């Protein structure tokens, strides 16, 4: 039962991080002209995957919406894995 709870908690935290990342992206894109403070921190996991996973695999000529999907998928995946590892380490 505890394993299911920690997996559910990991998915919940990753979902919240993805939603916050999407909100930060939209605000940064539409209202702050790319200069929103804290943007790099909020989207750090997604930007990490864009830089080190998706960019080397694909060319730069990708569609904007596909890049946004990759960013949000990376945001979700990295936060999910990190949360899962932290919960596992805390349980001992």
N, C-alpha and C positions, 0 to 999 in steps of 0.2 A: 504494500500500500504506500509506503514512503517513496518508493522509486517512482510510482505514478505521480505522486504529488510533486516531486522535484522536477520531473519532466514537464508537467503542466505549468509549474512556476517558471521554468526556463522558457517555455513557449510564450507565456504571458509577458514576461520581461522583454523578450525579443520582439514581440508584437508591439509593445508600447514604445520601444526604442525605434522601431521602423516607422510608426505613426508620427512620433516626435521628429524623426528625421525628415519625413515627407513635409510636415508642417514647416520645419525650419527651411527646407529647400524652397517651398512655395513663397514663404515670406522673404527670403533672401533674393529670389529671382524677381518678384513682383514689386516689392516695396523698398528694398535697400540697395538695389542695383549692384549686388554682389559684395557689399561691404558690411554685412551684419556681423556684429561681434558675437562670438560663440559658435558661429556656423561650423568652423573647422573642428571644434570639439564635439559638437552634436553629431556630425556626420563622419567622424574619424574612422569607424569600422567600415563604412561603405566606401569611403575614399581610399582606404587601404586596399580593398579588393579591386577597385577600379585601376589603381596604379600597378599593383603587383600580380594580379591574376587576369583580369579581363583585357587590359591594354596590351600585354604581350601576346595574348592569344588571338586578338582581333586587330584589325587596322583602325586607324583613327576616323575612317569615313563612316562610322556607324551612325544610325539615326539617333536623334536626341531622345526620343521616347524609349528606345532600346537601352541607351546608356543610363537613363533614369531607372529603368527596371533592374539593370545590373547593379546600380548603386543601392537600391532598396533591398534587393536580394542579398547582396553582400552585407548590408547593415543587419539584416535579420540573421543571416548565417553566423557571422562573427560574434554577435551578441549572444546568440543561442549557445554556441560552443563555449564561449568564455563563461557564461552563466552556469552552464552544466558543469564545467571543470571547477568553478569556485564552489558550487554546492557540494560536489563530490569531495573536494578537499576539506570543507568544513565539517562534513559528516565523519571524516576520518577513515 
